[in-house]
Amino acid sequence: SWVFIGDSEGADVSRLAERPNIHFLGYRPMAQIPAYLKAAHIGLVPYRINDYTLMLQPYKAVEYLAAGLGVLSSAIPGLQELFSEEICFYRNASEAVEQVKKLLAAPRLNLPKAHLVPYDWEHYLHRIQLQIDEKLGTRA
């Protein structure tokens, strides 16, 4: 089964929603998300590749890794640069199917949390604060 949580951003998912193994749950409170992740096997990052997504580094991929999920992502360059070993990437439907088979056969990930620290929000905020402090310090 495939379970999608969150807004489908105006996409027409009606044909997919007719299938018995595809479920669109819509918004769920953040406190409920860990329970869904615990029950999942694969975290999906299904972006179309375009000028906008070429610049993305979707944080949901880091959340999936932290939850121990195998991650399947469209071939987003920003994620490929950061997580070439940890994430399975696809460029077309047949590659996606092969990667799903690979991920379903693999055990859950157990990445050291230290590996993900550079991508933690607290770490990002700290780096931003350092840059602000540096800029303000150079103006004084």
C-alpha positions in Angstrom: 0.0 0.0 0.0 1.0 3.6 -0.6 0.0 6.2 2.0 0.3 9.9 1.2 0.1 12.4 4.0 -0.3 16.1 3.4 -1.7 18.4 0.7 -1.5 17.1 -2.9 -0.9 20.8 -3.9 -3.8 20.9 -6.4 -2.6 17.8 -8.3 -5.3 15.6 -9.8 -4.9 12.4 -7.9 -8.4 11.1 -8.6 -7.2 8.1 -10.8 -4.7 7.1 -8.1 -7.2 7.5 -5.3 -9.5 4.9 -7.0 -6.9 2.2 -6.5 -7.5 0.1 -3.4 -3.9 0.2 -2.3 -3.3 4.0 -2.6 -4.5 6.2 0.3 -4.5 10.0 0.4 -4.9 11.0 4.1 -4.5 14.7 3.7 -3.2 16.8 6.6 -2.2 15.1 9.8 -0.9 16.9 13.0 2.9 16.7 13.3 2.5 14.7 16.5 1.0 11.9 14.6 3.7 11.7 11.9 6.2 9.5 13.9 3.5 6.7 14.2 3.0 6.7 10.4 6.8 6.6 9.8 7.2 3.8 12.3 4.7 1.7 10.2 6.2 2.6 6.9 9.0 0.8 4.9 9.8 3.5 2.4 9.8 7.3 2.5 9.0 8.7 -0.9 10.3 12.1 -2.3 8.4 12.2 -5.7 9.2 15.5 -7.2 9.1 16.2 -10.9 12.5 17.5 -12.0 12.3 21.1 -13.2 14.1 24.4 -12.8 12.6 24.7 -9.3 13.3 21.2 -8.0 16.8 21.3 -9.4 17.6 23.6 -6.4 15.8 21.7 -3.7 17.1 19.7 -0.8 13.7 18.4 0.6 13.9 18.1 4.4 11.5 15.2 4.4 14.3 13.0 3.1 16.3 13.8 6.2 13.3 13.0 8.4 12.8 9.7 6.6 16.4 8.8 7.1 16.2 9.7 10.8 13.2 7.5 11.1 15.2 4.6 9.7 13.2 4.4 6.5 14.7 3.5 3.1 14.2 6.6 0.9 13.2 6.6 -2.7 13.6 10.0 -4.4 13.4 11.4 -7.9 16.8 12.3 -9.1 17.1 15.7 -7.3 20.7 16.9 -7.7 20.8 18.5 -4.2 19.8 15.2 -2.5 22.1 13.2 -4.7 25.1 15.4 -3.7 24.3 15.0 0.0 23.0 11.4 0.2 24.3 9.4 -2.7 24.9 6.3 -0.5 21.8 6.6 1.7 19.0 7.3 -0.7 17.8 5.4 -3.8 17.1 7.6 -6.8 15.1 7.1 -9.9 14.7 8.9 -13.2 11.8 7.0 -14.7 9.0 4.6 -13.6 11.0 1.4 -14.3 13.9 2.6 -12.2 11.4 3.5 -9.4 10.0 0.0 -9.5 13.5 -1.6 -9.3 14.4 0.7 -6.4 11.2 -0.1 -4.5 12.0 -3.8 -4.8 15.5 -3.2 -3.5 14.2 -1.1 -0.5 11.5 -3.6 0.5 14.1 -6.4 0.6 16.5 -4.3 2.8 16.3 -4.0 6.6 15.4 -0.6 8.1 18.2 1.8 8.2 20.1 2.5 11.4 22.2 5.6 10.5 24.2 7.1 13.3 22.3 10.3 14.3 25.6 12.2 14.1 25.5 11.6 10.4 22.3 13.6 10.2 23.2 16.4 12.6 24.3 18.8 9.8 20.8 18.6 8.4 19.0 19.2 11.7 16.9 22.3 12.0 18.7 23.4 15.2 22.0 23.1 13.3 20.6 25.1 10.3 19.4 27.8 12.7 22.7 27.9 14.5 24.5 28.4 11.1 22.1 31.1 10.1 22.6 32.9 13.4 26.4 32.7 13.0 26.1 34.3 9.6 23.9 37.0 10.9 26.3 37.7 13.8 29.2 37.7 11.4 27.5 40.2 9.0 26.4 42.5 11.9 29.9 42.3 13.4 31.5 43.4 10.1 29.2 46.4 9.9 30.0 47.8 13.3 
